[in-house]
Amino acid sequence: MDQFMHSSTLYVESVAALERALDLVRDFRAAGEDRPITIVLTADLYLTHPIELDVAGITLDGCGHRIAGGIKIENWQADTFNGVTCKSAKLPSGDWSFTDLWVDGRRADSPRYPKEGYLEVLDTEINHTGELLDSSKWFIADPTDLNGLAGLEDAIVNYYHFWIDEHTPIQSYDPKTGKLVMKYASRFRINTEEGSAAQIRYYLTHLPATFGAENEWYLDRKAGKVYYVGKVQEALAPTVPWLFRITADYVRILNAELTCTCGDYVSRVAAGHAGMEREEECAFASDIQSVCWAPGAVIFENAAGGSLEGCRLHGVGIHGVEIKTGCRAIRIENNQITDLGAGGIKIFGGAYGAPAEQMTTHCTLRGNEIAHCGKRYAAGCGILANHTAYLEISENHIHHTDYSGISVGWVWGYSKSSTYCNRICRNHIHHIGMGRLSDMGGIYLLGRQPGTVVSGNRIHHVVCANYGGWGIYTDEGSSDIVLENNVVFQTKSTSFHQHYGRNNVVRNNIFVCGGDGAVDIKREEPHTTAVVEGNILVTDGIPTYHESPGISTVQSRKNLLWDLCGEVRPAKDCTMEEWQSQGKDTGSIIADPLFTDAEHFDFTLSPESPALELGFQPIVGFPASEA
């Protein structure tokens, strides 16, 4: 202790040394010393249990070293499995049931059946219902698809519907009837109706019958043996649900490679909910949205002033970073966050009415690359922010996610919310959705959010499954939000979509080539739902405003409308003159905006652009990008 009193830096080379250092700092703080302490890693660490960072004022500097929540699987031997030439390794004694494997820094693939596409369902437990929450425990499979498959009892059922994906082991299967009972009930309804958002098409994973492609792996749990197709220098099996939980103020993690956490997750509700009496009845195959209750690899809780900076966080089982209740001024900056089982960064603070100490405010998410989310749980967002105020989300590059790029808000309707005064600015968001789920946005907003500004973002290539691949999406009750200076193009649905809301301002944006038009307001309400003013709205052979009841509640003025086919129609079978004579627009014009090179997605304006005369303010900060 006396020697430590004269140093502010500790060097550690192992997990045991790190824990001794933390104990030493706790003693140091108990003695009344409060100067900052830096713990420097001098070697890679492999955790067999999560680390609690519960002492204030420390910086953990990884110096580029790896911190992995798993063990190395060694002594690989040439082998054959299921007739396939491969490598195998015997696991240490114990009960092994991990769902992910990383080989030479790459996520290995679980055998999939069928290799491509999906299996059809013949019938479901509740097939003809309009209730979203009518969940099912079983469906009737086509016996010709499943009969005779070895290892079916260890397989995982996976399926997409609505805006979620569901995953469950098989509880039982009857080869005579095709009845497949799932261990965990579906969160939402499933049916066999062609084209319905509830239609279930499924596939199986962790099935030895289809093992054999390059980079595939299979865990024989009973034998305690792992098989892999390909070369192996280093393989990691996860052992921890998360790496660090930070519950003290001013704790920083810098310059570390963070990887390998467990991907096992079961969504649960409290026993006794909705008539559920037993624990197994409280388990579902998915959360209600965005894998919202699952943990991150690095967790902040009841902490202030902490940060994750300059780290490479990749190859984790569920979310990357989680900021929970009671956090203030947490900074997640300049990290590369990729290859995620679910989402990149998740914030879930205290809801409206919670004690002040549970509120999460004034956090910053800046300059991160967040990519390739949803490797196991497709509904994971690039950034999910629920119940948080004075949040800055800026200058992030978010791409290749299966669901929304940025999602902010967690109150459905016009109830009071603890989400307000957030800034979502200058983010580049592209290749969102990938056609697997529905009802998403490059930026998704929910509930009343006074003071929130969405500005200067570039959003493109948003593709949904059945419906709802929008660029900017203000969902149920979204109100008092300013959306300005954004560039949105190449979306499957409209560039901007509002389900219902109040007093949102949509101004000085460029919306180009939305698949269903530029603007859509779904619901008619007895108040002004949105002001659409001073925008450039470009379509390609379709009406500017998607035909829906809510268009009559919009104040539209001083927009520039253009169509690449040459004929502008504000609405179906309606000319601009007719549209304006009906009082649905004032001051808008039809004119070519004169983009510099729209074909290559350069939407800067020529000095002669008529949009400038109309008062449009040039949007700067994003050059043309290859799509």
TIDO-683188 format. One record per residue (C-alpha): residue number from 0; x, y, z. Coordinates in Angstrom, 1 decimal. Layout:
  resi       u       v       w
   NUM       X       Y       Z
...
//
This chain:
  resi       u       v       w
     0     0.0     0.0     0.0
     1     2.8     2.4     0.9
     2     4.5     1.8    -2.5
     3     1.2     2.3    -4.3
     4     0.6     5.6    -2.5
     5     3.5     7.1    -4.6
     6     2.2     5.8    -8.0
     7    -0.9     6.6   -10.0
     8    -0.4     3.8   -12.5
     9    -0.7     0.0   -12.0
    10     0.4    -2.6   -14.6
    11    -1.4    -5.9   -14.9
    12    -0.8    -9.0   -16.9
    13    -3.6   -11.3   -15.9
    14    -7.2   -11.4   -14.7
    15    -6.0   -12.2   -11.2
    16    -3.6    -9.2   -11.3
    17    -6.5    -7.0   -12.5
    18    -8.7    -8.1    -9.6
    19    -5.8    -7.5    -7.1
    20    -5.3    -4.0    -8.5
    21    -9.0    -3.2    -8.1
    22    -8.9    -4.4    -4.5
    23    -5.8    -2.2    -4.0
    24    -7.7     0.8    -5.4
    25   -10.7     0.1    -3.1
    26    -8.3     0.2    -0.1
    27    -6.8     3.3    -1.5
    28   -10.2     5.0    -1.7
    29   -11.1     3.8     1.8
    30    -8.0     5.5     3.1
    31    -9.3     8.8     1.8
    32    -7.2     9.1    -1.4
    33    -9.2    10.2    -4.4
    34    -6.6    11.0    -7.1
    35    -7.3     9.3   -10.5
    36    -5.7     5.9   -11.0
    37    -4.7     4.2   -14.3
    38    -4.6     0.5   -14.7
    39    -2.5    -0.5   -17.8
    40    -2.8    -3.9   -19.4
    41     0.4    -5.6   -20.5
    42    -1.2    -8.8   -21.9
    43    -4.4   -10.2   -23.3
    44    -7.0   -11.2   -20.7
    45    -9.5   -14.1   -20.9
    46   -12.3   -13.9   -18.5
    47   -14.2   -16.8   -16.9
    48   -16.5   -14.4   -15.0
    49   -17.6   -10.7   -15.5
    50   -15.5    -8.0   -13.9
    51   -17.2    -5.4   -11.6
    52   -15.7    -2.0   -11.9
    53   -17.2    -0.5    -8.7
    54   -14.5     1.9    -7.7
    55   -14.5     5.5    -8.8
    56   -11.8     7.4   -10.7
    57   -10.0     4.7   -12.6
    58    -8.9     4.4   -16.2
    59    -8.5     0.9   -17.7
    60    -6.1     1.4   -20.6
    61    -6.0    -1.7   -22.8
    62    -3.0    -0.5   -24.9
    63    -4.5    -2.5   -27.8
    64    -4.7    -5.7   -25.8
    65    -7.6    -8.1   -26.0
    66   -10.1    -8.7   -23.3
    67   -12.2   -11.7   -24.2
    68   -15.1   -13.2   -22.3
    69   -14.2   -16.8   -23.2
    70   -11.7   -19.6   -23.2
    71    -9.4   -20.7   -25.9
    72   -10.3   -24.1   -27.3
    73    -7.0   -25.8   -28.1
    74    -5.6   -29.1   -29.4
    75    -7.6   -29.3   -32.6
    76    -7.2   -32.6   -34.5
    77    -8.1   -33.7   -38.0
    78   -11.4   -35.6   -37.8
    79   -14.6   -36.4   -39.7
    80   -18.1   -35.7   -38.6
    81   -21.3   -36.6   -40.4
    82   -19.1   -37.7   -43.3
    83   -17.4   -34.3   -43.5
    84   -13.6   -33.8   -43.2
    85   -13.1   -31.3   -40.4
    86   -11.2   -30.4   -37.2
    87   -12.4   -31.3   -33.7
    88   -11.4   -30.4   -30.2
    89   -12.3   -31.9   -26.8
    90   -13.7   -29.3   -24.3
    91   -12.6   -29.2   -20.7
    92   -14.8   -31.1   -18.3
    93   -18.1   -29.3   -17.5
    94   -21.5   -28.6   -18.9
    95   -21.0   -26.7   -22.2
    96   -23.9   -25.2   -24.1
    97   -22.6   -22.1   -25.8
    98   -24.3   -20.8   -28.9
    99   -21.4   -18.9   -30.6
   100   -17.9   -19.7   -31.6
   101   -15.2   -17.4   -32.9
   102   -12.4   -18.8   -35.0
   103    -9.4   -16.5   -35.7
   104   -11.4   -13.4   -34.9
   105   -14.3   -14.5   -37.2
   106   -17.8   -15.6   -36.1
   107   -18.3   -19.2   -37.1
   108   -21.6   -20.2   -38.7
   109   -24.1   -22.6   -37.2
   110   -25.3   -25.2   -39.6
   111   -28.6   -24.0   -41.2
   112   -31.4   -26.1   -42.5
   113   -32.4   -25.5   -45.2
   114   -29.1   -23.9   -46.4
   115   -31.1   -21.2   -48.2
   116   -34.7   -20.0   -47.9
   117   -37.3   -21.1   -45.4
   118   -39.5   -24.0   -44.4
   119   -43.2   -23.6   -44.8
   120   -45.7   -24.1   -41.9
   121   -49.0   -26.0   -42.6
   122   -50.9   -24.7   -39.6
   123   -50.4   -22.8   -36.3
   124   -52.0   -22.9   -32.9
   125   -53.9   -19.6   -33.4
   126   -54.1   -19.0   -37.1
   127   -56.8   -16.5   -37.7
   128   -56.6   -13.7   -35.2
   129   -56.0   -10.0   -35.3
   130   -54.5    -9.8   -31.8
   131   -50.8    -9.1   -31.9
   132   -50.1   -10.6   -28.5
   133   -51.8   -14.0   -29.2
   134   -48.7   -16.1   -28.9
   135   -48.3   -19.7   -29.9
   136   -46.4   -22.7   -28.5
   137   -46.7   -24.9   -31.5
   138   -47.1   -25.2   -35.3
   139   -47.6   -28.0   -37.8
   140   -44.5   -28.6   -39.9
   141   -44.5   -30.5   -43.1
   142   -43.3   -33.9   -42.0
   143   -41.4   -34.4   -45.2
   144   -39.2   -31.5   -44.2
   145   -38.2   -32.8   -40.8
   146   -38.7   -36.6   -40.5
   147   -35.5   -38.5   -40.3
   148   -33.3   -35.5   -39.4
   149   -30.7   -36.5   -36.8
   150   -30.2   -34.2   -33.8
   151   -33.5   -32.5   -34.1
   152   -33.9   -32.4   -30.3
   153   -30.9   -30.1   -30.1
   154   -31.9   -27.8   -32.9
   155   -33.0   -24.1   -32.6
   156   -36.2   -22.8   -34.4
   157   -35.7   -19.4   -35.9
   158   -38.2   -17.2   -37.7
   159   -38.9   -13.6   -38.6
   160   -42.3   -11.8   -38.5
   161   -43.5    -8.2   -37.9
   162   -40.5    -6.3   -36.5
   163   -39.0    -9.1   -34.4
   164   -37.2   -12.4   -34.9
   165   -37.8   -15.3   -32.6
   166   -35.5   -18.2   -31.5
   167   -36.4   -21.2   -29.4
   168   -35.2   -24.8   -28.8
   169   -37.6   -27.6   -29.7
   170   -39.6   -29.0   -26.8
   171   -41.0   -31.9   -28.8
   172   -41.8   -33.1   -32.3
   173   -44.4   -35.7   -33.5
   174   -43.3   -37.2   -36.8
   175   -46.8   -38.5   -37.4
   176   -48.7   -35.3   -37.2
   177   -45.8   -32.8   -37.8
   178   -46.7   -31.0   -34.6
   179   -43.6   -29.1   -33.4
   180   -43.8   -27.7   -29.8
   181   -41.5   -24.8   -29.1
   182   -39.8   -24.5   -25.7
   183   -40.6   -20.8   -25.6
   184   -43.8   -19.3   -26.9
   185   -43.8   -16.8   -29.7
   186   -44.0   -13.2   -28.5
   187   -46.4   -12.2   -31.2
   188   -49.0   -14.1   -33.3
   189   -47.9   -16.4   -36.1
   190   -50.0   -17.6   -39.0
   191   -49.8   -19.1   -42.4
   192   -51.5   -16.3   -44.4
   193   -49.4   -15.6   -47.5
   194   -48.0   -12.0   -47.4
   195   -49.1   -11.3   -43.9
   196   -46.6    -9.7   -41.5
   197   -47.5   -12.5   -39.1
   198   -46.7   -15.3   -41.6
   199   -44.2   -17.7   -40.2
   200   -41.5   -19.2   -42.3
   201   -38.8   -20.8   -40.3
   202   -35.4   -22.4   -40.5
   203   -33.3   -24.5   -38.1
   204   -29.8   -24.0   -36.7
   205   -27.4   -26.2   -34.8
   206   -28.5   -29.3   -36.8
   207   -25.7   -31.8   -37.5
   208   -27.5   -33.1   -40.7
   209   -26.4   -29.9   -42.6
   210   -23.0   -29.5   -41.1
   211   -20.2   -29.3   -43.7
   212   -19.8   -25.9   -45.3
   213   -16.6   -23.8   -44.8
   214   -16.6   -21.9   -41.4
   215   -19.4   -24.0   -40.0
   216   -19.2   -25.4   -36.5
   217   -21.2   -27.9   -34.3
   218   -21.1   -28.5   -30.6
   219   -21.8   -32.1   -29.5
   220   -23.0   -31.2   -26.0
   221   -23.2   -34.8   -24.8
   222   -19.7   -35.7   -25.9
   223   -18.2   -32.3   -25.0
   224   -16.7   -32.0   -28.4
   225   -16.6   -29.2   -31.0
   226   -16.3   -29.6   -34.7
   227   -15.2   -27.0   -37.3
   228   -14.8   -26.9   -41.0
   229   -11.7   -24.9   -41.9
   230    -8.3   -24.0   -40.6
   231    -8.0   -23.1   -36.9
   232    -5.3   -21.1   -35.3
   233    -7.3   -19.7   -32.4
   234   -10.9   -20.6   -31.3
   235   -12.8   -18.8   -28.5
   236   -15.9   -20.2   -26.7
   237   -17.8   -17.6   -24.6
   238   -18.0   -18.0   -20.9
   239   -19.5   -14.8   -19.6
   240   -22.8   -12.9   -20.3
   241   -20.9    -9.6   -20.2
   242   -17.3    -8.4   -19.8
   243   -17.6    -5.4   -17.4
   244   -20.3    -3.8   -15.3
   245   -19.4    -0.3   -14.3
   246   -21.2     1.0   -11.2
   247   -18.9     3.8   -10.1
   248   -18.3     7.4   -11.3
   249   -15.5     8.4   -13.6
   250   -14.5     5.0   -14.9
   251   -13.0     4.9   -18.3
   252   -12.1     2.1   -20.6
   253    -9.6     3.0   -23.4
   254    -7.8     1.4   -26.3
   255    -8.9    -2.2   -25.8
   256   -10.1    -5.0   -28.0
   257   -13.3    -6.3   -26.4
   258   -14.8    -9.5   -27.6
   259   -16.6   -12.8   -27.0
   260   -19.6   -12.9   -24.8
   261   -22.5   -15.4   -24.5
   262   -25.3   -15.2   -27.0
   263   -27.8   -17.2   -24.9
   264   -30.9   -15.1   -24.2
   265   -34.5   -15.9   -23.2
   266   -37.1   -13.1   -23.0
   267   -39.1   -13.2   -19.8
   268   -42.0   -11.6   -18.0
   269   -42.8   -11.8   -14.3
   270   -44.5   -14.9   -13.1
   271   -48.3   -14.4   -12.8
   272   -48.4   -12.0   -15.7
   273   -51.4   -12.5   -18.0
   274   -52.4   -15.7   -16.3
   275   -48.9   -17.2   -16.4
   276   -48.3   -19.2   -13.2
   277   -45.1   -21.2   -13.8
   278   -41.7   -19.9   -14.7
   279   -41.6   -21.7   -18.0
   280   -44.8   -20.0   -19.0
   281   -43.1   -16.6   -18.6
   282   -40.5   -17.3   -21.2
   283   -40.8   -16.0   -24.8
   284   -38.8   -16.5   -27.9
   285   -38.3   -12.7   -28.4
   286   -38.6    -9.3   -26.7
   287   -41.4    -7.0   -27.9
   288   -39.0    -4.8   -29.9
   289   -35.3    -4.3   -30.6
   290   -34.1    -7.1   -28.2
   291   -34.8    -4.3   -25.7
   292   -34.2    -6.2   -22.4
   293   -31.0    -8.1   -23.3
   294   -27.7    -7.1   -21.8
   295   -24.6    -5.5   -23.4
   296   -21.0    -6.6   -23.2
   297   -20.0    -3.4   -21.3
   298   -22.6    -2.2   -18.9
   299   -22.9     1.2   -17.2
   300   -25.3     1.5   -14.3
   301   -25.8     4.2   -11.6
   302   -22.6     5.8   -12.9
   303   -21.5     9.3   -13.9
   304   -18.7    10.7   -16.0
   305   -17.5     7.3   -17.4
   306   -16.6     6.5   -21.0
   307   -15.6     3.9   -23.5
   308   -13.2     5.4   -26.0
   309   -11.0     4.2   -28.9
   310   -12.0     0.6   -28.4
   311   -12.6    -2.2   -30.9
   312   -15.7    -4.0   -29.6
   313   -16.6    -6.9   -31.8
   314   -17.8   -10.5   -31.8
   315   -20.2   -10.3   -28.9
   316   -23.3   -12.4   -28.2
   317   -25.9    -9.8   -27.8
   318   -25.5    -6.0   -27.5
   319   -22.2    -4.1   -27.5
   320   -22.7    -1.4   -24.9
   321   -25.6    -1.0   -22.4
   322   -26.2     2.2   -20.4
   323   -28.9     1.6   -17.7
   324   -30.7     3.6   -15.1
   325   -29.1     6.3   -13.0
   326   -26.4     7.2   -15.5
   327   -25.2    10.7   -16.3
   328   -22.6    12.1   -18.8
   329   -21.5     8.7   -20.1
   330   -19.5     9.0   -23.3
   331   -19.2     6.3   -25.9
   332   -16.8     7.8   -28.5
   333   -14.6     6.8   -31.4
   334   -15.1     3.1   -31.1
   335   -15.5     0.4   -33.7
   336   -18.5    -1.7   -32.7
   337   -19.1    -4.6   -35.2
   338   -20.2    -8.2   -35.6
   339   -22.9    -8.1   -32.9
   340   -25.4   -10.7   -31.9
   341   -28.0    -8.0   -31.5
   342   -27.5    -4.2   -31.4
   343   -24.6    -1.8   -31.0
   344   -25.4     0.6   -28.1
   345   -28.5     0.4   -25.9
   346   -29.7     3.0   -23.4
   347   -32.5     2.3   -21.0
   348   -33.0     4.9   -18.3
   349   -35.8     5.5   -15.8
   350   -39.3     6.0   -17.2
   351   -41.4     9.1   -16.5
   352   -42.3     9.2   -12.8
   353   -39.3     7.1   -11.7
   354   -37.1     8.6    -8.8
   355   -34.7    11.2   -10.0
   356   -31.7     9.0    -9.2
   357   -32.9     6.5   -11.8
   358   -33.0     9.0   -14.7
   359   -30.3     8.7   -17.4
   360   -29.3    12.0   -18.9
   361   -26.6    14.0   -20.8
   362   -24.8    11.1   -22.4
   363   -22.9    11.3   -25.7
   364   -22.6     8.7   -28.4
   365   -20.2    10.2   -31.0
   366   -17.9     9.1   -33.8
   367   -18.5     5.4   -33.6
   368   -18.7     2.9   -36.4
   369   -21.6     0.5   -35.7
   370   -21.9    -2.2   -38.3
   371   -23.1    -5.7   -38.9
   372   -25.7    -5.9   -36.2
   373   -28.2    -8.6   -35.8
   374   -26.0   -11.7   -36.4
   375   -28.3   -13.7   -34.1
   376   -31.0   -11.4   -33.0
   377   -32.0    -9.5   -36.2
   378   -34.2    -6.9   -34.3
   379   -31.1    -5.3   -32.7
   380   -30.7    -1.6   -33.6
   381   -27.5     0.2   -34.3
   382   -28.4     2.5   -31.4
   383   -31.5     2.0   -29.1
   384   -32.2     4.9   -26.7
   385   -35.1     4.5   -24.3
   386   -36.1     6.9   -21.5
   387   -33.2     9.3   -21.8
   388   -32.8    13.1   -22.0
   389   -30.2    15.5   -23.3
   390   -28.6    12.7   -25.3
   391   -26.2    13.5   -28.2
   392   -26.0    11.0   -31.0
   393   -23.7    12.5   -33.5
   394   -21.2    11.6   -36.3
   395   -21.7     7.9   -36.1
   396   -21.4     5.6   -39.1
   397   -24.2     3.0   -38.8
   398   -24.6     0.4   -41.5
   399   -25.6    -3.2   -42.3
   400   -28.2    -3.7   -39.6
   401   -31.3    -5.9   -39.9
   402   -33.5    -3.3   -38.1
   403   -33.5     0.4   -37.4
   404   -30.3     2.4   -37.5
   405   -31.1     4.7   -34.6
   406   -34.2     4.3   -32.4
   407   -35.1     6.9   -29.7
   408   -38.2     6.9   -27.4
   409   -40.2     4.2   -25.5
   410   -43.7     5.6   -24.9
   411   -46.5     4.7   -27.3
   412   -49.0     7.5   -27.6
   413   -49.2    10.9   -26.0
   414   -48.4    10.0   -22.4
   415   -45.6    12.0   -20.6
   416   -42.1    10.7   -21.3
   417   -38.6    11.0   -19.8
   418   -37.3    11.2   -23.4
   419   -36.7    14.8   -24.5
   420   -34.2    17.4   -25.7
   421   -32.1    14.8   -27.5
   422   -29.9    15.7   -30.6
   423   -29.5    13.2   -33.4
   424   -27.1    14.9   -35.8
   425   -24.7    14.2   -38.7
   426   -24.9    10.5   -38.7
   427   -24.4     8.4   -41.8
   428   -26.9     5.5   -41.8
   429   -27.2     3.1   -44.7
   430   -28.1    -0.5   -45.7
   431   -30.7    -0.9   -43.0
   432   -33.3    -3.7   -42.7
   433   -31.8    -6.0   -45.4
   434   -35.3    -7.2   -46.2
   435   -35.7    -9.4   -43.1
   436   -38.0    -7.5   -40.8
   437   -40.8    -4.9   -41.2
   438   -41.7    -1.6   -39.6
   439   -38.4     0.2   -39.3
   440   -36.6     3.4   -40.0
   441   -33.1     4.6   -40.6
   442   -34.0     6.9   -37.7
   443   -37.0     5.8   -35.7
   444   -38.7     8.0   -33.1
   445   -41.5     7.2   -30.6
   446   -43.6     9.2   -28.2
   447   -43.6    12.8   -27.1
   448   -40.1    14.3   -27.3
   449   -40.1    18.1   -26.9
   450   -36.8    19.7   -27.7
   451   -35.5    16.8   -29.8
   452   -33.7    17.7   -33.0
   453   -32.9    15.3   -35.9
   454   -30.5    17.2   -38.2
   455   -27.8    16.7   -40.8
   456   -28.2    13.0   -41.1
   457   -27.6    11.0   -44.4
   458   -29.8     8.0   -44.7
   459   -30.1     5.6   -47.6
   460   -30.9     2.0   -48.7
   461   -33.5     1.0   -46.2
   462   -35.2    -2.3   -47.2
   463   -38.0    -4.0   -45.2
   464   -39.7    -7.4   -45.6
   465   -43.4    -6.8   -45.8
   466   -43.9    -3.1   -45.0
   467   -42.3    -0.1   -43.5
   468   -38.8     0.5   -44.8
   469   -38.8     4.3   -44.1
   470   -35.9     6.8   -43.9
   471   -37.2     8.8   -41.0
   472   -40.1     7.3   -39.0
   473   -42.0     9.2   -36.3
   474   -44.1     6.4   -34.8
   475   -47.0     6.5   -32.3
   476   -47.4     9.8   -30.5
   477   -44.2    11.3   -31.8
   478   -44.5    15.0   -31.1
   479   -42.7    18.3   -30.9
   480   -39.7    17.1   -32.9
   481   -37.7    19.1   -35.4
   482   -36.4    17.2   -38.4
   483   -34.2    19.4   -40.6
   484   -31.2    19.3   -43.1
   485   -31.4    15.5   -43.6
   486   -30.7    13.7   -46.9
   487   -32.8    10.6   -47.4
   488   -32.7     8.4   -50.6
   489   -33.3     4.9   -51.8
   490   -35.8     3.7   -49.3
   491   -38.3     0.9   -50.0
   492   -41.1     2.9   -48.5
   493   -41.4     6.7   -48.1
   494   -38.5     8.9   -47.2
   495   -40.5    10.3   -44.2
   496   -43.3     8.5   -42.5
   497   -45.4     9.5   -39.6
   498   -47.8     7.0   -38.0
   499   -49.4     9.6   -35.8
   500   -48.2    12.6   -33.8
   501   -48.4    16.3   -33.1
   502   -46.5    19.4   -34.2
   503   -43.5    17.9   -35.8
   504   -41.5    20.2   -38.1
   505   -40.0    18.7   -41.2
   506   -38.0    21.4   -43.0
   507   -35.1    21.9   -45.3
   508   -34.6    18.2   -46.0
   509   -33.8    16.4   -49.3
   510   -36.0    13.4   -49.9
   511   -35.2    11.4   -53.1
   512   -36.7     8.3   -54.6
   513   -38.7     6.8   -51.7
   514   -40.3     3.7   -53.0
   515   -43.8     4.8   -51.9
   516   -43.2     8.6   -52.4
   517   -41.6    11.3   -50.3
   518   -44.0    11.9   -47.4
   519   -46.7     9.7   -45.7
   520   -48.9    10.6   -42.7
   521   -50.9     7.6   -41.8
   522   -53.5     8.8   -39.4
   523   -56.0    11.7   -39.5
   524   -56.1    13.6   -36.2
   525   -57.9    16.7   -34.9
   526   -54.7    18.8   -34.8
   527   -51.7    19.7   -37.0
   528   -49.7    16.5   -37.2
   529   -46.7    18.0   -39.1
   530   -45.4    21.0   -40.8
   531   -43.6    20.1   -44.1
   532   -41.8    23.2   -45.2
   533   -39.0    24.2   -47.5
   534   -38.0    20.7   -48.5
   535   -36.8    19.2   -51.8
   536   -39.1    16.2   -52.6
   537   -38.1    14.1   -55.6
   538   -40.0    11.1   -56.8
   539   -39.7     8.6   -59.6
   540   -43.0     8.1   -61.4
   541   -45.2     8.1   -58.2
   542   -47.1    10.7   -56.2
   543   -45.1    12.9   -53.8
   544   -47.4    12.3   -50.9
   545   -48.4     8.7   -50.2
   546   -52.2     8.3   -50.2
   547   -53.3     8.1   -46.6
   548   -55.9     9.8   -44.4
   549   -53.3    11.9   -42.5
   550   -52.2    14.0   -45.4
   551   -55.1    16.3   -44.7
   552   -53.6    17.2   -41.3
   553   -50.3    18.4   -42.7
   554   -49.3    22.0   -43.3
   555   -47.3    21.9   -46.5
   556   -45.6    25.0   -47.8
   557   -42.7    26.3   -49.9
   558   -41.5    22.9   -51.0
   559   -39.8    22.1   -54.3
   560   -41.4    19.0   -56.0
   561   -39.8    17.1   -58.9
   562   -40.3    13.8   -60.6
   563   -37.6    12.0   -62.5
   564   -40.2    10.9   -65.1
   565   -41.2    14.5   -65.7
   566   -44.8    14.6   -64.4
   567   -45.2    15.7   -60.8
   568   -48.3    14.6   -59.0
   569   -48.6    15.7   -55.4
   570   -51.2    13.0   -54.9
   571   -52.8    10.3   -57.0
   572   -54.8    11.7   -59.9
   573   -54.1    15.3   -58.6
   574   -52.2    18.1   -60.2
   575   -50.3    20.7   -58.2
   576   -52.9    23.3   -59.1
   577   -55.7    21.1   -57.8
   578   -53.7    20.2   -54.7
   579   -53.2    23.9   -53.9
   580   -56.7    24.9   -54.7
   581   -57.9    22.3   -52.1
   582   -55.8    24.2   -49.5
   583   -53.3    21.4   -49.0
   584   -50.3    23.5   -50.0
   585   -49.1    27.0   -50.2
   586   -46.1    28.4   -52.1
   587   -44.6    25.1   -53.3
   588   -43.3    24.9   -56.9
   589   -42.5    22.2   -59.5
   590   -38.9    22.5   -60.7
   591   -35.8    20.5   -61.3
   592   -33.6    21.0   -58.2
   593   -30.4    20.8   -60.4
   594   -28.4    18.4   -58.2
   595   -24.7    18.1   -59.0
   596   -24.8    14.4   -59.8
   597   -27.9    12.6   -58.5
   598   -27.0     9.5   -60.4
   599   -24.1     9.0   -58.0
   600   -25.9    10.3   -55.0
   601   -24.4    13.8   -54.9
   602   -27.3    16.0   -54.0
   603   -25.4    19.3   -53.6
   604   -27.2    22.0   -55.5
   605   -26.1    24.0   -58.5
   606   -25.8    27.8   -57.9
   607   -28.7    28.1   -60.4
   608   -31.0    25.7   -58.4
   609   -34.5    27.1   -58.0
   610   -34.6    25.6   -54.5
   611   -32.2    28.4   -53.4
   612   -34.6    31.1   -54.6
   613   -37.3    29.4   -52.7
   614   -35.2    29.8   -49.5
   615   -33.7    26.3   -49.2
   616   -30.4    26.4   -47.2
   617   -27.7    24.2   -48.7
   618   -26.9    21.1   -46.6
   619   -23.2    20.7   -46.0
   620   -21.1    18.1   -44.2
   621   -21.6    15.0   -46.3
   622   -19.9    14.5   -49.7
   623   -21.3    12.2   -52.3
   624   -21.1     8.5   -51.2
   625   -21.1     5.3   -53.2
   626   -24.2     3.4   -52.4
//
